[in-house]
C-alpha cells in the first residue's frame, strides 16, 4: 500500500485504525500527514462532518481499513461538507506470525506471497542470509530486528527469537520471520511454528526457494541428472558428521547420488576425510559455490582426494555439492556433458557444412555457410540473447550502481537495452557497530540543537545500531528536542516512522540547498549551536564547513561507508569501451560512484579520452560514413551529476530525482537519436 507513492504534503484521514497502526506508519513512510480515527461512531446522531474534534480541514485522501460499510455515514458527511473526496479501502490489518522463506539471497527470487507478507509486517525478524533490500523496499514502516547468525556466533539466541515472535504477536502485531532459503530447510521453522501453535498464535508458512537446489543451479550444477543421479540428499554441516552419517553418505555416493551440504565450510576437512575413510572414491567430483546469486559468487571445483587444499580459499556462506554432477561446474564442462550423456544431440558450433552436390562434388567448398540469420535464431552476432523491442533496443547501457542494481538492470532490459553490470562502489555497514555506538554516545553527551539527516537508508541503519546497543530511549529523546532537517522524502519518512517531525526539507533533495535553508532559518548565525550530521557514505566536507563557518560545531555519525565493488575487475574494460565509444550510455546513482569511475580512468591514463567520449567526436569536414557515437551519462540527480560536470562530462539530470525517472529520460534521449 503506497510503497511507491510520494504522499508528501498529502493529509490522509485514516478510518478504522489508530495513529500507531501499521497503516498509519506506512502512510507516514510515504510522506503523508495522518489523522487516524480508530472507532466508528455508534449512531446516526453522532456522525460529524469532521471526525477529528477541533479541526476543520479537507483531507486529500480518506483511507478505510477493514469493513467500509461501518464508515458509510462518516464518508457521506465528509463529502457533504467538503465535496468530492477520494476514498480507498484496504483489508483489515492481520496479526500473528508469518515464517517467510526469502530464497537464496536475490531479491527477485522472493515469492509474491512472501513479498506481500513482508509488506504487511509490523515487525520483521531478519536473518543474515535473507535478502536485505526486500525489507527496505516493502516495509519501510516496520520495526526491524536483526537476528542473523554467523558460524560460531549467535548474538540473538533462538530462545530469544521465539520469545520476540510470541510476545510481539500477542500484542496484536503481525510479525514476519524472514529467513534465507526455505523456513523448513535448516531454518528452525518447525520449532517456531510449533511454539506459535502451542501458544495459540496464528502462524502461516510461506515457502522459499532453497539454496540447496538453486545455488548449485546458479553454477550450472543440476542436483539430479537423467541416467546419472536420481537421488539427492541435503545435509547440514554446521557440526561434524557422525561415523554413521558418513557411512550412509558413502553408500549414497556409491549409487551416483548427489550429496548437498549447507553450512559446511568449517567442517569440510572433516567431511572429506570421513568420506574417504569410509570408502568414497578419491576421484569423486566436489564443487563449492560461495555467495550464490551475488556479485561475489565464486565456484571452486576439485575431487575428494585434493579437496581440502583446492577449496581452502572458500568462505561462507557456501553450498557444497559432491557426486558426479559436481563436475559440471568445472571448466571442462563440455567434455563432462559428453561423458554423462553420450547419446545427446550436440549442437553444431561452427558453420554448417554445405550439402554435397553429386554433380559438383569435386569442386565443393569445405566450408559451407549456415543459412539462418541472427534474426531467425533470436541471437545477435556475439551470441547474446536479444531483448524485447523497446526504446532502447539495440543500445548498450553500463550500470555502475551496486545497491538496487538488479532493479535498474531489469528496467533497462524491459526497454530493450543490452546491459553491462559494472558496479564501481557499494555501500556497506561500517566494520564495527562499536564506532557508530561511540559516535552516538558523543552526540548524546553534547545534546545537539540540530540534526541533519542526509539519507533515509543511513538514518534507518543508524537507528538499528541504536536499538541494538540500548541507546534508543536516549537518542529518541535527543531527536525529539532537536530541530531535524532532512535532505529528501525518504529521510523524512524515516524520521516520521519514529513518531518525530522535521522542521525543513531541501527544496530539490540535494545537500547544498538544504544547508542554504538551515543558514537562512537561523539568520546565518549558528554561534554556539551543536549540529549532529548523519553521513551518507559520501563525505561532503564543503557543506559541513559552511555550517562551521556560521559558528556551529558539527558532530558526525557514519552508519555506513563506500567500498570498492569491482571485485571482478570490470571497470578498466568498461572505461576502455567508453573511450572507444563502443557503448551508448552509462548510468550513475551516486556521486561517489561517479568519482570512482573518473578516478579509475585517471589511473589508467585515459581521463581525457574518457571525458571526450561523452561529447560529439571531431570529424573531418566532408567525411563519409556514420559519425562515432556519443556516450550519454545518465544520473539520478544533481548531486550525482556534480563530479561528472566538474570533470567536463555532460550529464542528464531528471526533473524527479528517482531511478525510474532517470531511465525514462535516458530512453527518451536515446530513442530520439
MILORO-77495 format. One record per residue (C-alpha): x, y, z; residue in three letters. Coordinates in steps of 0.05 Angstrom, whole numbers, padded with zeros to 5 digits, always signed. Each point is the difference from the previous one (the first is absolute). Layout:
<pts>
XYZala
...
</pts>
This chain:
<pts>
+00000+00000+00000unk
+00030+00066-00024unk
+00071-00026+00002unk
+00016+00032-00067unk
-00044+00062+00010unk
+00027+00066+00024unk
-00053+00028+00048unk
+00042+00059+00024unk
-00046+00058+00019unk
-00062-00045-00006unk
-00045-00003+00061unk
-00032-00068+00008unk
-00060-00015+00043unk
+00008-00072+00023unk
-00064-00034+00023unk
+00000-00065+00038unk
+00072+00000+00025unk
+00039+00037+00053unk
+00055+00051-00007unk
+00053-00053+00016unk
-00031-00053-00045unk
+00036-00033-00057unk
-00042+00039-00051unk
+00018+00066+00034unk
+00074-00016+00000unk
-00001-00020-00073unk
-00035+00064-00019unk
+00050+00041+00040unk
+00057-00038-00033unk
-00028+00023-00067unk
+00003+00072+00026unk
-00073+00012+00020unk
-00027+00037+00059unk
-00048-00049+00034unk
-00062+00013+00042unk
-00027-00066+00027unk
-00069-00017+00026unk
-00001-00071+00027unk
-00073-00009+00021unk
-00062+00013-00043unk
-00055+00043+00031unk
-00055-00043+00032unk
-00061+00035-00029unk
-00025+00048-00053unk
-00005+00058+00049unk
+00074-00006+00017unk
+00025+00009-00071unk
+00040+00064-00009unk
+00026+00028-00066unk
+00067+00007+00034unk
+00015-00065+00038unk
+00063+00031+00031unk
-00026+00046+00055unk
+00026+00071-00001unk
+00024+00000-00073unk
-00035+00026-00062unk
+00041-00025-00059unk
-00010-00035-00065unk
+00037-00067-00006unk
+00037-00014-00064unk
-00017-00074+00007unk
-00047-00042+00043unk
+00025-00070+00013unk
-00046-00051+00033unk
+00031-00061+00033unk
-00044-00062+00002unk
-00076+00002-00009unk
-00017+00063-00039unk
-00075-00006+00015unk
+00008+00021+00073unk
+00030+00066-00023unk
-00052+00016-00054unk
-00034+00054+00041unk
+00066+00033+00017unk
+00023+00000-00073unk
-00068+00028-00021unk
+00005+00056+00051unk
+00071+00016-00022unk
-00021+00006-00073unk
-00060+00043+00019unk
+00048+00047+00036unk
+00059-00001-00048unk
-00028-00023-00067unk
+00032-00057-00040unk
+00054-00038+00038unk
+00043-00059-00021unk
-00015-00060+00044unk
+00040-00065+00000unk
-00011-00064+00038unk
+00053-00050+00024unk
-00009-00067+00036unk
+00000-00003+00075unk
+00069-00005+00030unk
+00020-00071+00015unk
+00037-00024+00062unk
+00039-00062+00017unk
+00064-00028-00028unk
+00023-00013-00072unk
+00061-00044-00011unk
+00025+00024-00067unk
+00052-00033-00043unk
+00043+00053-00033unk
+00033-00045-00051unk
+00074-00003-00015unk
+00013+00074+00011unk
-00021+00034-00065unk
-00058+00048+00011unk
-00034-00021-00065unk
-00004-00072+00023unk
-00046+00013+00058unk
-00071-00025-00014unk
-00058+00047-00011unk
-00033-00026+00064unk
+00064+00012+00039unk
+00005+00072-00025unk
-00073+00011+00020unk
+00013-00027+00070unk
+00060+00045+00010unk
-00040+00059-00024unk
-00053-00013+00053unk
+00050-00007+00057unk
+00004+00041+00064unk
+00063-00035+00022unk
+00052-00037-00044unk
+00049-00048+00031unk
+00054+00000-00052unk
+00051-00056-00013unk
+00070+00015-00025unk
-00010-00040-00064unk
-00069+00027-00016unk
-00005+00053-00056unk
+00012+00064+00039unk
-00027+00050-00052unk
-00068-00033+00000unk
-00016+00027+00069unk
+00022+00071-00017unk
-00042+00000-00063unk
-00062-00037+00025unk
-00004+00021+00073unk
+00033+00067+00014unk
-00051+00008+00055unk
+00018-00063+00037unk
+00044-00010+00061unk
+00060-00042-00022unk
+00034-00047+00049unk
+00064-00030-00027unk
+00007-00071+00026unk
+00052-00026-00049unk
+00049-00054+00020unk
+00072-00009-00021unk
+00040-00065+00005unk
+00015-00007+00075unk
-00034+00066+00017unk
-00073+00006+00018unk
-00011+00070+00028unk
-00075-00012+00008unk
-00013-00070+00028unk
-00056-00041-00030unk
-00039+00002+00065unk
+00000+00076-00002unk
-00021+00000-00073unk
-00060-00043+00016unk
-00017+00044+00060unk
+00000+00062-00045unk
-00045-00037-00050unk
-00051-00019+00053unk
+00000+00064+00041unk
-00007+00045-00061unk
-00056-00043-00030unk
-00038-00001+00066unk
+00002+00076+00000unk
-00042-00004-00064unk
+00057+00014-00048unk
+00016-00037-00064unk
+00070-00030+00006unk
+00039-00025-00060unk
+00059-00046+00010unk
+00039+00011-00065unk
+00050-00056-00011unk
+00048-00020-00054unk
-00022-00059-00043unk
-00061-00037+00024unk
-00025+00005+00073unk
-00004-00076+00006unk
+00069-00016-00028unk
+00049+00009+00058unk
-00036+00065+00017unk
-00029-00023+00067unk
-00068+00017-00028unk
-00030-00063+00029unk
+00018+00020+00071unk
-00026+00071-00009unk
-00066-00024-00031unk
-00009-00051+00056unk
+00011+00054+00053unk
-00051+00046-00033unk
-00051-00056-00004unk
+00009-00020+00073unk
-00012+00073+00021unk
-00060+00008-00045unk
+00035+00051-00045unk
-00022-00004-00073unk
+00058-00020-00045unk
+00007-00010-00074unk
+00060-00025-00039unk
+00021+00031-00066unk
+00047-00048-00037unk
+00065+00026-00030unk
+00048-00025-00052unk
+00052-00041+00037unk
+00073+00015-00013unk
+00013-00076+00000unk
-00027-00003-00071unk
+00003+00071-00026unk
+00072+00018+00017unk
+00029-00062-00035unk
-00045+00017-00058unk
+00029+00070-00003unk
+00068-00033-00011unk
-00027-00046-00054unk
-00008-00061+00045unk
-00066-00038-00002unk
-00008-00041+00064unk
-00032-00056-00041unk
+00017-00023-00070unk
-00035-00052-00042unk
+00036-00068+00000unk
+00054+00029+00046unk
-00031+00023+00066unk
-00072-00010+00018unk
+00009+00012+00075unk
+00027+00059+00039unk
+00009+00009+00074unk
+00005+00067+00037unk
+00039+00002+00065unk
+00019+00054+00049unk
+00075+00005+00013unk
-00001+00050+00056unk
+00025-00055+00047unk
+00045-00059-00019unk
-00035-00062-00028unk
-00003-00065+00040unk
+00033-00063-00025unk
-00068-00030-00014unk
-00019+00061-00042unk
+00065-00003-00039unk
-00010-00074-00013unk
-00070+00014-00026unk
+00025+00056-00045unk
+00051-00047-00031unk
-00053-00051-00016unk
-00041+00054-00035unk
+00060+00026-00039unk
+00013-00071-00023unk
-00067+00001-00037unk
+00017+00065-00037unk
-00043+00042+00047unk
+00015+00072+00015unk
+00018+00025+00070unk
-00015+00073+00013unk
+00028+00031+00064unk
-00022+00067+00028unk
+00039+00039+00053unk
+00058-00047-00009unk
+00061+00043-00015unk
+00030-00006+00070unk
-00011-00076+00003unk
+00021-00015-00072unk
+00068-00031+00018unk
-00034-00048+00049unk
-00053-00018-00052unk
+00051-00014-00055unk
+00044-00041+00046unk
-00060-00039+00026unk
-00027-00016-00069unk
+00066-00026-00025unk
+00010-00039+00064unk
-00067-00034-00011unk
+00017-00019-00071unk
-00021+00057-00045unk
+00043+00003-00064unk
+00054+00054+00003unk
-00018+00022-00071unk
-00073+00015+00020unk
-00015+00071-00026unk
-00014+00055+00050unk
-00020+00072-00011unk
-00010+00057+00048unk
-00042+00061-00020unk
+00014+00061+00043unk
-00048+00059+00008unk
-00049-00026-00052unk
-00043+00051-00038unk
+00044+00058+00021unk
+00051+00041-00039unk
+00053-00036+00041unk
-00022-00071-00020unk
+00059-00047-00009unk
+00004-00073-00017unk
+00056-00047+00022unk
+00007-00070-00029unk
+00043-00059+00019unk
-00003-00074+00017unk
-00002-00030+00070unk
+00074-00019-00002unk
+00023+00073-00004unk
-00062+00038+00023unk
+00028+00025+00066unk
+00056+00036-00036unk
-00037+00021-00062unk
-00060+00029+00038unk
+00038+00032+00057unk
-00012+00071-00025unk
-00076-00008+00001unk
-00041+00038+00052unk
-00070+00002+00027unk
-00056-00001-00019unk
+00010-00057-00048unk
-00033-00063-00027unk
+00041-00063-00010unk
-00019-00052-00053unk
+00031-00069-00002unk
-00013-00052-00054unk
+00005-00007-00076unk
-00042+00062-00015unk
+00050+00044+00038unk
+00048-00007-00058unk
-00047+00041-00043unk
+00025+00063+00034unk
+00071-00012-00026unk
+00032+00036-00059unk
-00004-00066-00038unk
-00076+00001+00002unk
-00010-00020-00073unk
+00042-00062+00007unk
-00036-00019+00064unk
-00067+00009-00034unk
+00024-00046-00055unk
+00019-00053+00051unk
-00065+00005+00039unk
-00045+00000-00061unk
+00035-00034-00058unk
-00067-00007-00036unk
-00018+00073-00001unk
-00004+00042-00063unk
+00057+00050+00000unk
-00013+00068-00032unk
+00046+00018-00056unk
+00044+00059+00020unk
+00032+00017-00066unk
-00025+00013-00071unk
-00046-00055-00023unk
+00030-00042-00057unk
-00033+00012-00067unk
-00038-00060-00027unk
+00042-00037-00049unk
-00021+00009-00072unk
+00017-00064-00038unk
+00007+00039-00064unk
+00053+00046+00031unk
+00029-00041+00056unk
+00070+00007-00027unk
-00003+00076+00007unk
-00042+00005+00063unk
+00023+00051+00052unk
+00023-00031+00065unk
-00033+00057+00040unk
-00074+00008-00012unk
-00042+00055+00031unk
-00057-00003+00049unk
-00060+00029-00036unk
-00035+00024+00065unk
+00006+00074+00015unk
+00009+00030+00069unk
-00072+00022-00002unk
-00023-00071-00013unk
+00039-00029+00058unk
-00019+00056+00048unk
+00074+00012+00016unk
+00046+00056-00018unk
+00066-00009-00035unk
+00036-00010+00066unk
-00049-00053+00023unk
-00033+00045+00052unk
-00074-00010+00008unk
-00040+00056-00032unk
-00046+00041+00045unk
-00072+00021-00013unk
-00011+00058-00047unk
-00004+00067+00035unk
+00028+00071-00002unk
+00069-00026+00020unk
+00002-00058-00049unk
+00069-00006-00031unk
+00030+00043+00055unk
+00054-00021+00049unk
-00004+00031+00069unk
+00050-00007+00057unk
-00027+00001+00072unk
+00050+00023+00053unk
-00047-00009+00059unk
+00008-00055+00052unk
-00061+00012+00045unk
-00065-00016-00037unk
+00040-00016-00063unk
-00045-00059-00016unk
-00061+00046-00001unk
+00035+00048-00047unk
+00026-00054-00046unk
-00069-00031-00005unk
-00033+00067-00017unk
+00051+00014-00054unk
-00007-00069-00030unk
-00075+00006-00002unk
+00011+00062-00043unk
+00043-00042-00047unk
+00070+00018+00022unk
+00060-00046+00004unk
+00029+00013+00069unk
+00071-00004+00027unk
+00003-00006+00076unk
+00061+00039+00024unk
-00008+00021+00073unk
+00052+00050+00020unk
-00015+00008+00075unk
-00048-00030+00050unk
-00029+00023+00066unk
+00018-00046+00056unk
-00011+00005+00075unk
+00060+00023+00040unk
+00043-00059+00021unk
-00016+00009+00073unk
-00064+00026+00030unk
+00044+00023+00058unk
+00021+00061-00040unk
-00072+00021-00012unk
-00016-00013+00073unk
+00058+00044+00021unk
-00020+00056-00048unk
-00071-00004+00026unk
+00025+00004+00072unk
+00038+00063-00018unk
-00063+00030-00029unk
-00041-00016+00062unk
+00053+00034+00042unk
-00003+00066-00038unk
-00076-00003-00011unk
-00003+00032-00070unk
-00045+00057-00018unk
-00008-00022-00072unk
+00002-00068-00034unk
+00013-00007-00075unk
-00026-00064-00032unk
+00033-00010-00068unk
-00031-00067-00020unk
-00058-00042+00022unk
+00042-00063-00007unk
+00055+00028+00044unk
-00048+00025+00053unk
-00035-00069+00005unk
+00068-00035+00003unk
+00020+00047+00057unk
-00065-00014+00037unk
+00012-00075-00006unk
+00067+00007+00034unk
-00030+00046+00052unk
-00053-00051+00017unk
+00049-00058+00004unk
+00046+00039+00046unk
-00055+00021+00049unk
+00005+00074-00017unk
-00069+00006-00032unk
-00035+00038+00057unk
+00056+00051+00007unk
+00007+00011-00075unk
-00076+00006-00010unk
-00003+00053+00055unk
+00059+00036-00031unk
-00033+00001-00069unk
-00067+00022+00029unk
+00031+00064+00028unk
+00044+00016-00060unk
-00017+00036-00065unk
+00003-00056-00052unk
+00017+00019-00071unk
-00006-00053-00056unk
+00027-00003-00070unk
-00058-00036-00033unk
-00066-00037+00007unk
+00033-00066+00020unk
+00036+00034+00057unk
-00065+00034+00021unk
-00036-00067-00002unk
+00054-00033+00043unk
-00006+00056+00052unk
-00076-00002+00001unk
+00002-00075+00008unk
+00027+00014+00070unk
-00058+00046+00015unk
+00044+00062-00010unk
-00005+00059-00047unk
+00051+00040-00037unk
+00001+00076-00004unk
+00022+00004-00072unk
+00020-00036-00064unk
+00046+00016-00058unk
-00040+00032-00057unk
+00034-00044-00052unk
+00023-00060+00042unk
+00073+00022-00001unk
+00046+00019+00057unk
+00022+00069-00023unk
-00070+00031-00001unk
-00016-00035+00066unk
+00059+00035+00033unk
-00025+00065-00033unk
-00068-00011+00034unk
+00033-00013+00067unk
+00044+00062-00003unk
-00058+00045-00021unk
-00045-00027+00055unk
+00052+00020+00053unk
+00020+00066-00033unk
+00068-00029-00019unk
+00019+00000+00074unk
+00010-00068+00032unk
+00048+00024+00054unk
+00002-00052+00055unk
-00048-00047-00036unk
+00016-00075+00001unk
-00019-00039-00063unk
-00005-00075-00008unk
+00014-00020-00073unk
-00019-00070-00024unk
+00050-00016-00055unk
-00023-00034-00064unk
+00064-00036-00016unk
+00022+00059-00044unk
+00038+00050+00042unk
-00027+00069-00018unk
+00050+00040+00040unk
-00014+00064-00039unk
-00072+00004+00024unk
+00018-00017+00071unk
+00053+00054-00002unk
-00053+00052-00019unk
-00036-00016+00065unk
+00064+00004+00040unk
+00017+00067-00033unk
-00067+00025+00027unk
+00023-00018+00071unk
-00026-00071+00009unk
+00035-00061+00027unk
-00014-00061-00043unk
+00002-00072+00025unk
-00007-00056-00052unk
-00030-00070+00005unk
+00022-00047-00056unk
-00046-00061-00002unk
+00027-00025-00067unk
+00058+00012-00048unk
+00018-00008-00073unk
+00043-00060-00020unk
+00029-00025-00066unk
-00051-00043-00035unk
+00042-00019-00061unk
+00023-00068+00025unk
-00002-00029-00070unk
+00043+00055-00031unk
-00054+00023-00048unk
+00012+00075+00005unk
+00064+00006-00042unk
-00033-00037-00057unk
-00062+00044+00005unk
+00043+00063-00001unk
+00035-00024-00063unk
-00067-00014-00032unk
-00023+00070+00018unk
+00064+00031-00029unk
-00011-00040-00064unk
-00074+00022-00001unk
-00023-00072-00003unk
-00058+00010+00048unk
-00059+00048-00002unk
-00009+00021+00072unk
+00024-00006+00072unk
-00046+00008+00060unk
+00022+00030+00066unk
-00040-00001+00066unk
+00051+00029+00048unk
+00052+00056-00001unk
+00051-00047+00032unk
-00011-00051-00056unk
+00010+00054-00053unk
+00064+00024+00033unk
+00025-00072+00004unk
-00008-00010-00075unk
+00034+00066-00015unk
+00057-00018+00047unk
+00009-00068-00032unk
+00003+00032-00069unk
+00054+00048+00026unk
+00040-00058+00030unk
-00003-00035-00068unk
+00027+00064-00033unk
-00061+00009-00045unk
-00039+00054+00037unk
+00001+00048-00059unk
-00026-00053-00049unk
-00051-00023+00052unk
-00029+00070+00009unk
+00001+00014-00076unk
-00042-00062-00014unk
-00060+00034+00032unk
+00003+00057-00052unk
-00009-00004-00076unk
+00064-00023-00034unk
+00040+00047-00044unk
-00008-00022-00073unk
+00033+00025-00063unk
-00045+00044-00044unk
-00030-00040-00056unk
+00019-00067+00032unk
-00043-00058-00021unk
-00032-00054+00043unk
-00037+00000+00066unk
+00026+00048+00053unk
+00029-00032+00064unk
-00052-00007+00054unk
-00002+00047+00060unk
-00005-00036+00067unk
-00056+00026+00044unk
+00010+00009+00076unk
-00066-00010+00035unk
-00004+00020+00074unk
-00054-00006+00053unk
+00007+00072+00023unk
+00044+00062+00004unk
+00042-00025+00058unk
+00020-00061-00040unk
+00011+00043-00063unk
+00045+00051+00035unk
+00068-00037-00003unk
-00013-00019-00073unk
-00017+00072-00019unk
+00062+00026+00037unk
+00042-00048-00042unk
-00033+00026-00064unk
-00049-00058-00011unk
-00069+00023-00022unk
-00051-00037+00043unk
-00075-00012-00005unk
-00037+00021+00063unk
-00074-00019+00006unk
-00051+00048+00029unk
-00019-00052+00053unk
+00062-00029+00034unk
-00019-00073-00005unk
+00027-00061-00036unk
-00063-00009-00042unk
+00003+00073-00023unk
+00073-00009-00019unk
-00016-00061-00042unk
-00059+00034-00034unk
+00042+00061-00017unk
+00055-00044-00028unk
-00051-00038-00043unk
-00027+00066-00027unk
+00070+00026-00015unk
+00026-00062-00035unk
-00067-00018-00031unk
+00000+00066-00037unk
+00068-00011-00032unk
</pts>
